[in-house]
Amino acid sequence: MIPTTHAATDPVMHNQRSSSIFNQERASSFDKQHAKMAPIRDALHFLMRMMLAELPADARILCVGAGTGAELIALATAFPRWRFTAVEPAAPMLDICRRRAEECGIASRCTFHEGYLETLPGSEPFDAATSIMVSQFFMRAEQRRDFFHEIAARLRPGGYLVSSDLASDISSSVYKGLFEVWLRTLKYSDLPAAEIDKFRTSFGRDIAVLPPREIIASSGFATPVLFFQTVLIHAWYAIK
């Protein structure tokens, strides 16, 4: 999924308040609110499929912070024998994910786990994991490292991580220009002006905005490879 200021003002996935923030009403409106961001989502999903296309035909995929199931459904539709474990702490979001999976006829290949990653029972190693717009809400570097270490521990050797976050080198000369384009993108997506103002003031305060190459460093993976960028959204793949 591609959260914008919902995430910026209310850390969604691994903030301990996430399950209460995404009550039924807010979870139900999540996809509609972000509908105009679909071209970014679809481009990311397309490249994710390219990155993971060489996995085994019966690969097992861990979706961390699955939200309403956008990347899970995109991958499950493209790879009809893959099996998925969706991890999501907000029950209303996971309910939507499960319902969408049922509607798409893929629920029989999915396991749904309500909770944080560390509460997921042990299992056979996964072939790949996705973490889309999740780790940016860990404000301390050690929290982010622990998060990626936890993912790495659940992958087989050579397993893939696909991770996406808002990121930028705030000290760079191009940052201001990218940030303004991102604010225009939020405005185009019909986000209320008050929410855009919150994003402007919270970016870098409630979101750990790091230079792209520092995101997945020292976390049990080889050097991450940047394969996608749209304004401030970056996506990497890394191999355990």
C-alpha positions in Angstrom: 0.0 0.0 0.0 1.1 3.6 -0.4 0.1 5.5 2.8 0.6 9.3 2.8 -0.4 11.5 5.7 -2.4 8.8 7.5 1.0 7.3 8.1 2.8 10.6 8.6 0.5 11.8 11.4 -0.5 8.4 12.7 2.4 5.8 12.5 0.5 2.9 11.0 2.2 -0.4 11.2 4.6 -0.8 14.1 3.6 2.1 16.3 1.9 0.5 19.3 -1.2 2.7 18.7 -1.8 1.4 15.2 -4.5 -1.1 16.0 -6.6 1.6 17.6 -5.8 4.3 15.0 -7.2 2.1 12.2 -10.6 1.6 13.5 -13.3 0.3 11.2 -14.2 3.6 9.7 -10.6 4.7 8.9 -9.7 1.2 7.6 -12.8 1.2 5.3 -11.9 4.5 3.8 -8.1 3.8 3.4 -8.2 2.4 -0.2 -10.6 5.1 -1.4 -8.5 7.9 0.0 -5.4 6.6 -1.8 -7.1 5.7 -5.1 -5.5 8.5 -7.0 -2.1 7.2 -6.0 -2.8 4.0 -7.9 -0.3 4.7 -10.7 2.6 4.7 -8.1 1.3 1.6 -6.5 0.8 -0.3 -9.8 4.3 0.7 -11.0 5.8 -0.6 -7.8 3.9 -3.8 -7.9 4.9 -4.4 -11.5 8.6 -4.1 -10.6 8.2 -6.2 -7.5 6.9 -9.0 -9.8 10.0 -8.6 -11.9 12.3 -8.7 -8.9 10.7 -11.9 -7.5 9.9 -13.7 -10.8 12.7 -16.2 -10.4 11.5 -17.6 -7.0 10.2 -21.1 -6.9 6.8 -21.8 -8.4 5.6 -22.8 -4.9 7.3 -19.9 -3.0 6.2 -18.8 0.4 6.0 -15.0 0.9 5.8 -13.1 4.1 3.9 -9.7 3.8 4.8 -7.6 6.8 2.4 -4.8 7.5 0.0 -6.2 4.9 -2.6 -3.5 5.4 -5.6 -4.0 3.1 -3.6 -6.5 1.0 -2.6 -4.5 -2.1 0.8 -6.1 -2.7 -0.4 -9.6 -1.5 -3.1 -9.6 -4.1 -0.9 -8.3 -6.9 1.7 -11.0 -6.3 -0.9 -13.8 -5.7 -2.6 -12.9 -9.0 0.6 -13.0 -10.9 2.0 -16.2 -9.3 -0.9 -18.7 -8.8 1.0 -21.3 -6.7 2.7 -18.9 -4.2 1.5 -19.0 -0.6 1.3 -15.9 1.6 1.4 -15.0 5.3 -0.1 -11.6 5.9 1.0 -9.9 9.2 -0.9 -6.9 10.3 -1.6 -5.5 13.8 -4.7 -3.5 13.0 -7.7 -5.9 13.0 -10.0 -3.8 10.7 -7.2 -3.6 8.1 -6.6 -7.3 8.3 -10.3 -8.0 8.0 -10.4 -6.0 4.7 -7.3 -7.8 3.5 -8.9 -11.2 4.2 -12.2 -10.2 2.5 -10.3 -8.9 -0.6 -8.4 -12.2 -0.7 -11.6 -14.1 -0.6 -13.2 -12.0 -3.3 -10.1 -12.6 -5.5 -10.2 -16.3 -4.9 -6.8 -16.5 -3.3 -7.7 -16.8 0.4 -6.9 -20.6 0.4 -3.3 -19.7 -0.2 -3.1 -17.1 2.6 -2.5 -17.2 6.3 -3.6 -14.1 8.2 -1.9 -13.1 11.4 -3.2 -10.2 13.5 -0.2 -8.8 15.5 3.3 -7.6 15.1 6.0 -9.6 13.3 7.6 -10.7 16.6 4.3 -12.4 17.6 4.2 -14.6 14.4 4.7 -18.2 15.3 7.8 -19.9 13.9 7.6 -21.8 10.6 9.6 -23.0 7.7 11.7 -20.2 6.2 10.1 -17.9 3.7 11.5 -17.4 0.2 10.8 -13.7 0.2 9.3 -10.9 2.4 7.7 -7.6 1.6 7.7 -4.5 3.8 5.9 -1.6 2.1 5.9 1.7 3.8 6.5 0.2 7.3 10.1 0.7 8.6 9.9 4.5 8.2 7.9 4.7 11.4 10.7 3.4 13.5 12.3 6.6 14.8 15.4 5.0 16.3 18.0 3.3 14.1 18.3 0.3 16.4 14.5 -0.3 16.1 14.8 -0.4 12.4 17.7 -2.7 12.5 15.9 -5.1 14.8 12.9 -5.0 12.5 14.9 -6.1 9.5 16.9 -8.6 11.5 13.5 -10.2 12.5 12.6 -10.4 8.8 16.0 -11.8 7.9 15.7 -14.5 10.6 12.5 -15.7 8.9 13.9 -16.0 5.4 15.9 -18.8 3.9 19.5 -18.1 2.9 19.3 -16.2 -0.4 15.8 -15.1 0.3 14.6 -11.7 -0.9 13.4 -8.7 0.9 11.4 -6.1 -1.0 11.1 -2.9 1.1 9.7 0.5 0.3 9.7 3.7 2.4 9.6 7.5 2.2 13.3 8.5 2.1 15.5 11.4 1.2 18.8 13.1 2.0 17.3 16.1 3.7 20.6 17.9 3.5 20.9 17.5 -0.3 20.2 20.3 -2.8 17.4 18.4 -4.5 15.4 17.6 -1.3 13.3 20.7 -1.2 12.2 20.3 -4.8 11.2 16.7 -4.3 9.3 17.6 -1.1 7.3 20.2 -2.9 6.4 17.8 -5.7 5.3 15.3 -3.1 3.0 17.9 -1.4 1.5 18.6 -4.8 0.9 14.8 -5.3 -0.9 14.7 -1.9 -3.0 17.7 -3.0 -3.9 15.9 -6.3 -5.0 12.8 -4.3 -7.6 15.0 -2.7 -6.1 14.9 0.8 -7.6 17.7 2.9 -5.4 20.8 3.3 -5.2 20.3 7.0 -3.7 16.8 6.5 -1.2 18.1 4.1 -0.2 20.8 6.6 0.3 18.0 9.2 2.5 16.1 6.8 4.6 19.2 6.1 5.3 19.7 9.8 5.7 16.0 10.8 7.9 14.8 8.0 11.2 14.0 9.5 9.7 14.2 13.0 7.1 11.3 13.1 8.8 9.6 10.1 12.4 8.6 10.2 13.5 10.2 7.0 16.9 8.7 6.1 19.2 8.9 3.1 18.2 6.0 0.9 21.3 3.9 1.3 21.0 3.9 5.1 17.6 2.2 5.2 18.5 -1.5 5.4 22.1 -1.3 6.4 23.6 -3.8 8.9 20.4 -5.9 9.2 21.3 -9.3 8.0 21.1 -8.5 4.3 23.6 -7.8 1.5 23.8 -4.2 0.2 20.2 -3.2 -0.8 19.6 -2.3 -4.4 17.4 0.7 -5.2 15.1 -0.4 -8.1 12.3 2.1 -7.9 11.8 5.8 -7.0 8.8 8.1 -7.4 9.5 11.4 -5.8 10.1 10.5 -2.1 9.0 6.9 -2.3 12.0 4.5 -2.7 12.0 0.8 -3.0 14.9 -1.7 -2.6 15.5 -5.3 -2.8 18.1 -7.1 -0.7 19.2 -10.7 -0.4 19.8 -12.5 2.9 
